[in-house]
Amino acid sequence: MNEQQNVLNAVLSMTQAFHQRDIKGVMAAYAEGAVVCFEPNQPVSDRAQIEQAFLGFFKMKPSFTYAGHQVVVSGDAAVHIAPWTMTGTGPDGAPITMRGLSVAVLKRGDDGRWYMVVDNPYGDHFETAANH
């Protein structure tokens, strides 16, 4: 199997764990020191906070679908890019639909598996130069 497929499988495995609300499976997809953006331009690097944020998302009974995948591999580093749609249920019982562009950076671990080090599902959100 080529490394592009291995990277894609790592991302899809995390997504499957997410759908099953398997927090151990979700967290196993991330390298130590990984960063996840649960909101645009707001990276979280504390592992306990990342776990709590995922547990919060599980309450929405979310389901992710991807419109496609692009994987680029260079040695032990890779980038996965994919447009996504998430459906779920809000606290008030109303349906929720969200969309974005996932940009994830992965690295190959010493065990040969791929782990996410940066997970930004809001890769299509940019701050303007005026905000800096």
C-alpha positions as CSV (number, residue, x, y, z in Angstrom):
1,M,0.0,0.0,0.0
2,N,1.4,3.4,-0.9
3,E,2.0,6.1,1.8
4,Q,-0.8,8.3,0.4
5,Q,-3.3,5.6,1.1
6,N,-1.8,5.0,4.6
7,V,-2.3,8.7,5.4
8,L,-5.8,8.6,4.1
9,N,-6.5,5.5,6.1
10,A,-5.2,7.2,9.3
11,V,-7.6,10.2,8.7
12,L,-10.6,7.9,7.9
13,S,-9.8,5.7,11.0
14,M,-10.0,8.8,13.2
15,T,-13.3,9.9,11.5
16,Q,-14.8,6.4,12.1
17,A,-13.8,6.6,15.8
18,F,-15.4,10.0,15.9
19,H,-18.6,8.7,14.5
20,Q,-18.6,5.8,17.0
21,R,-17.9,8.4,19.8
22,D,-14.8,6.4,20.7
23,I,-12.6,9.0,22.5
24,K,-9.7,6.6,22.9
25,G,-9.7,5.9,19.1
26,V,-10.0,9.6,18.3
27,M,-7.1,10.5,20.6
28,A,-4.9,7.7,19.3
29,A,-4.9,9.5,16.0
30,Y,-3.0,12.4,17.4
31,A,0.7,12.7,18.1
32,E,1.8,14.0,21.5
33,G,1.9,17.8,21.2
34,A,-0.7,17.9,18.4
35,V,-2.7,21.0,17.8
36,V,-6.5,21.0,16.9
37,C,-8.6,24.0,15.9
38,F,-12.1,23.5,17.2
39,E,-12.9,27.1,16.2
40,P,-11.4,29.1,13.4
41,N,-7.9,30.5,14.3
42,Q,-8.0,29.1,17.8
43,P,-5.6,26.2,18.1
44,V,-5.7,24.0,21.2
45,S,-2.6,22.0,22.2
46,D,-3.4,20.8,25.7
47,R,-4.3,17.1,25.3
48,A,-6.9,17.2,28.1
49,Q,-8.6,20.2,26.5
50,I,-8.6,18.4,23.1
51,E,-10.3,15.4,24.6
52,Q,-12.9,17.5,26.4
53,A,-13.7,19.3,23.2
54,F,-14.2,16.1,21.3
55,L,-16.5,14.8,24.1
56,G,-18.5,18.0,23.7
57,F,-18.8,17.4,19.9
58,F,-20.0,13.8,20.6
59,K,-23.1,15.3,22.3
60,M,-24.2,16.6,18.9
61,K,-24.2,13.0,17.4
62,P,-22.2,14.3,14.5
63,S,-21.7,12.7,11.1
64,F,-19.0,13.8,8.8
65,T,-18.8,13.3,5.0
66,Y,-16.0,14.3,2.8
67,A,-16.4,15.7,-0.7
68,G,-12.9,14.4,-1.7
69,H,-9.4,14.0,-0.4
70,Q,-6.0,15.3,-1.4
71,V,-2.9,13.7,0.2
72,V,0.7,14.9,-0.4
73,V,3.5,12.9,1.2
74,S,7.1,14.0,1.6
75,G,9.2,11.5,3.6
76,D,7.8,11.3,7.1
77,A,5.5,14.3,6.7
78,A,2.1,14.6,4.9
79,V,-0.7,17.0,4.3
80,H,-4.4,15.9,4.0
81,I,-6.9,18.4,2.6
82,A,-10.6,17.6,2.3
83,P,-13.8,19.6,2.1
84,W,-16.3,18.3,4.7
85,T,-19.9,18.6,5.8
86,M,-21.0,17.7,9.3
87,T,-24.6,17.2,10.4
88,G,-25.7,16.8,14.0
89,T,-28.2,17.9,16.6
90,G,-27.9,21.0,18.7
91,P,-28.6,21.2,22.4
92,D,-32.2,22.4,21.6
93,G,-32.8,19.3,19.4
94,A,-32.6,21.4,16.2
95,P,-30.5,20.0,13.3
96,I,-27.1,21.5,12.7
97,T,-25.1,21.5,9.4
98,M,-21.6,22.8,9.2
99,R,-19.1,22.9,6.4
100,G,-15.4,23.6,6.0
101,L,-12.1,22.7,4.5
102,S,-10.0,20.3,6.6
103,V,-6.2,20.8,6.5
104,A,-4.3,18.3,8.5
105,V,-0.5,17.8,8.8
106,L,0.6,14.3,9.7
107,K,3.9,12.7,10.6
108,R,5.0,9.1,10.4
109,G,5.8,7.8,13.9
110,D,8.6,5.5,14.8
111,D,6.1,2.6,14.7
112,G,5.4,3.4,11.0
113,R,1.9,4.7,11.7
114,W,0.7,8.2,10.6
115,Y,-0.4,10.6,13.4
116,M,-2.0,14.0,13.1
117,V,0.2,16.9,14.5
118,V,-2.0,19.8,13.2
119,D,-5.8,19.3,12.6
120,N,-7.5,22.4,11.3
121,P,-11.0,21.7,10.0
122,Y,-11.4,25.5,9.3
123,G,-8.6,25.7,6.7
124,D,-10.8,28.0,4.6
125,H,-11.1,30.7,7.3
126,F,-8.5,33.5,7.1
127,E,-7.8,36.6,9.2
128,T,-7.4,39.7,7.1
129,A,-4.2,41.7,7.3
130,A,-6.1,44.4,9.1
131,N,-6.6,42.0,12.0
132,H,-2.9,41.7,12.6
